[in-house]
């Protein structure tokens, strides 16, 4: 794990996105734009990356990504329904066909018994189909954020591998 692996994942992602003529977008909370930063670090990413939404507050998730506040209130920002709604909002508000969304508790504070520090939900969406997964990452804030970026990118590569004809 680390920046070298993230660069390799971005290169794989770019290759697949270009081959499949797919545009991507991100919706990020706990990573604060780290996924979009990793993608745009690669020269030429404008050919396959359209937009990154950093929606740290619940109000931003609602305003920028159309996540209903009622869903956030019912499930909490760190939940499957919220990240799935974030992916839909990222696609609806961009030129992308594929999106990833993350929301989590990076720490050091903010954790609860049900959602301890390191809890992260990631969702990936292609068109109207989405898949979400809960992760429990270990380490400090930077480590949780780095692991989240890496897992988000890895999931995008896997999703595009699955879509390959």
C-alpha positions as CSV (number, residue, x, y, z in Angstrom):
1,X,0.0,0.0,0.0
2,X,1.1,3.5,-0.6
3,X,1.6,6.2,-3.2
4,X,3.4,3.9,-5.7
5,X,0.5,1.5,-5.7
6,X,-2.0,4.4,-6.0
7,X,-0.1,5.6,-9.1
8,X,-0.3,2.1,-10.6
9,X,-4.0,1.9,-9.9
10,X,-4.6,5.3,-11.6
11,X,-2.6,4.2,-14.6
12,X,-4.7,1.0,-14.8
13,X,-7.9,3.0,-14.4
14,X,-6.9,5.5,-17.1
15,X,-6.0,2.7,-19.5
16,X,-9.4,1.0,-19.0
17,X,-11.4,4.2,-19.0
18,X,-9.8,5.3,-22.3
19,X,-10.3,1.8,-23.9
20,X,-14.0,1.8,-22.8
21,X,-14.6,5.5,-23.5
22,X,-15.8,6.0,-20.0
23,X,-15.8,9.3,-18.0
24,X,-15.5,9.2,-14.2
25,X,-16.4,11.4,-11.3
26,X,-15.8,11.3,-7.6
27,X,-17.9,12.2,-4.5
28,X,-15.7,12.4,-1.4
29,X,-16.2,13.1,2.2
30,X,-13.5,11.6,4.5
31,X,-10.8,11.7,1.8
32,X,-11.3,15.4,1.1
33,X,-10.6,15.2,-2.6
34,X,-7.7,12.6,-2.3
35,X,-9.2,10.3,-4.9
36,X,-9.7,13.2,-7.5
37,X,-6.1,14.4,-6.6
38,X,-4.7,10.9,-7.3
39,X,-6.6,10.7,-10.7
40,X,-5.6,14.2,-11.8
41,X,-2.0,13.7,-10.9
42,X,-1.7,11.6,-14.1
43,X,-1.2,13.8,-17.2
44,X,-4.0,13.5,-19.7
45,X,-6.6,12.7,-17.0
46,X,-9.0,15.2,-18.5
47,X,-9.8,12.7,-21.2
48,X,-11.5,10.4,-18.7
49,X,-12.1,12.4,-15.5
50,X,-14.8,15.0,-15.4
51,X,-15.5,16.2,-11.9
52,X,-14.7,15.7,-8.2
53,X,-17.2,16.7,-5.5
54,X,-15.8,17.2,-2.0
55,X,-18.9,17.2,0.2
56,X,-17.7,17.2,3.7
57,X,-20.8,18.5,5.4
58,X,-24.2,16.9,5.3
59,X,-25.6,20.1,3.7
60,X,-23.0,19.9,0.9
61,X,-24.0,16.3,0.2
62,X,-27.6,17.4,-0.1
63,X,-26.9,20.6,-2.0
64,X,-24.3,19.4,-4.5
65,X,-25.2,15.7,-4.8
66,X,-28.9,15.7,-4.2
67,X,-28.6,13.4,-1.2
68,X,-31.9,13.7,0.7
69,X,-31.2,15.1,4.3
70,X,-33.8,12.6,5.5
71,X,-31.6,9.7,4.3
72,X,-28.6,11.3,6.1
73,X,-30.6,11.8,9.3
74,X,-32.0,8.2,9.1
75,X,-28.8,6.4,8.4
76,X,-25.9,8.8,9.2
77,X,-23.5,10.2,6.7
78,X,-21.3,7.1,7.1
79,X,-23.7,4.6,5.6
80,X,-24.5,2.6,2.5
81,X,-27.6,4.6,1.5
82,X,-25.7,7.8,1.7
83,X,-22.7,6.7,-0.4
84,X,-25.0,5.1,-2.9
85,X,-26.9,8.4,-3.2
86,X,-23.6,10.3,-3.5
87,X,-22.6,8.2,-6.5
88,X,-25.9,8.8,-8.2
89,X,-25.5,12.6,-7.5
90,X,-22.0,12.6,-8.9
91,X,-23.2,11.1,-12.1
92,X,-26.3,13.3,-12.3
93,X,-24.2,16.5,-11.8
94,X,-21.4,15.6,-14.2
95,X,-20.6,14.1,-17.6
96,X,-19.6,10.8,-16.0
97,X,-21.0,7.3,-16.5
98,X,-19.0,5.9,-13.6
99,X,-18.5,7.3,-10.1
100,X,-17.1,6.4,-6.7
101,X,-18.2,7.9,-3.4
102,X,-16.6,7.6,0.1
103,X,-17.8,8.6,3.6
104,X,-16.1,7.5,6.7
105,X,-14.7,8.2,10.2
106,X,-11.0,9.0,9.5
107,X,-10.3,10.0,13.2
108,X,-8.7,10.5,15.5
109,X,-12.1,11.5,17.0
110,X,-15.7,11.1,15.8
111,X,-16.0,7.4,16.2
112,X,-18.8,5.6,18.0
113,X,-19.4,2.1,19.1
114,X,-21.3,1.3,15.9
115,X,-19.0,3.3,13.7
116,X,-15.5,3.3,15.2
117,X,-12.6,5.3,13.8
118,X,-11.6,3.7,10.5
119,X,-15.1,2.8,9.4
120,X,-15.5,3.8,5.8
121,X,-18.3,3.1,3.3
122,X,-17.4,3.1,-0.4
123,X,-19.8,2.9,-3.3
124,X,-19.2,2.5,-7.0
125,X,-21.8,3.2,-9.6
126,X,-22.0,2.4,-13.3
127,X,-25.1,3.9,-14.8
128,X,-28.0,2.8,-12.6
129,X,-26.1,-0.1,-11.0
130,X,-24.3,0.4,-7.7
131,X,-22.4,-1.7,-5.3
132,X,-21.3,-0.5,-1.8
133,X,-19.0,-2.0,0.8
134,X,-18.2,-1.2,4.4
135,X,-14.5,-1.3,5.4
136,X,-12.8,-1.1,8.8
137,X,-9.3,0.4,8.2
138,X,-6.6,0.5,10.9
139,X,-4.2,3.2,11.6
140,X,-4.1,7.0,12.1
141,X,-6.1,9.6,10.1
142,X,-3.6,9.7,7.2
143,X,-3.5,5.9,7.0
144,X,-7.3,5.6,6.9
145,X,-7.6,8.2,4.2
146,X,-4.8,6.6,2.1
147,X,-6.4,3.1,2.4
148,X,-9.7,4.6,1.4
149,X,-8.2,6.2,-1.7
150,X,-6.5,3.0,-2.7
151,X,-9.6,0.8,-2.2
152,X,-11.8,3.3,-4.1
153,X,-9.4,3.2,-7.1
154,X,-9.0,-0.6,-6.9
155,X,-12.8,-0.9,-7.0
156,X,-13.1,1.3,-10.1
157,X,-10.4,-0.8,-11.9
158,X,-12.3,-4.0,-10.9
159,X,-15.6,-2.5,-12.1
160,X,-14.1,-1.5,-15.5
161,X,-12.5,-5.0,-15.8
162,X,-16.0,-6.5,-15.3
163,X,-17.4,-4.2,-17.9
164,X,-14.8,-5.1,-20.5
165,X,-16.3,-7.0,-23.4
